Amino acid sequence: MEHESHHHHHPHKTGVRWLDLGLGIAAGVVSLVSLWLGLHSAHSMEKLVASNSYPYVELMRSTSTEYKDGEANKVGRRVRYMLENNGVGPARIEWVQFNFKGQPVANLTELLDKCCSAGPGEARGVDARGGIAGSLIRPGAMVQMFDWSETSTPNPALLALHRQMNDIEWSACYCSVFDDCYVTSSRDDDKPRAVEQCTPPAKTFRPDFPRN
């Protein structure tokens, strides 16, 4: 009766106890180092991808004097508020907040009432975008929130807005395509601050006039 023999393969040993022990420890260290290098490489790649999609949103405002057919024919003043993405990746706007002298305002009607004592008739010439939340701004592009231009007739409310622009503070929260979110503010001198998510404040700003 024949018995099948089983051959067990064991790691080759040198026969020197301390050398075998050293080789085993060295093999373990090499394995741990290889694992660490793999994890570090994956983390570095993740950071590289995130940096290559980093959005950088700023609120731009401009004031100008409009002319027609040369400087001799002054049309009037113009005030514009825009969100501009100066980063390298798209930015998804989650919310925007405007404060006038520390008080949040919900829309243009409330802003113009507080800053400029502007009634419905005095808000003529305002080109408002409407809802800004959810807008996606590609790198190097901008989204205009509102544009207010005078016609040939001077507008005291627009002049008041122009004079009190320094009393208007703003903040915004936006996210990258990888859902890395940031809060930026006109009060901050540093770069946008990273946050876990864009939790909206109690009152956000919608750059339009409320509909009845």
Beta strands, then each sheet from edge to edge (+ up, - down):
strand 1: 57-67
strand 2: 74-85
strand 3: 91-100
strand 4: 103-105
strand 5: 126-128
strand 6: 136-137
strand 7: 142-149
strand 8: 168-175
strand 9: 181-185
strand 10: 193-195
sheet 1: 1+ 2- 7+ 5-
sheet 2: 4+ 3- 6+
sheet 3: 4+ 3- 8+ 9- 10+
end
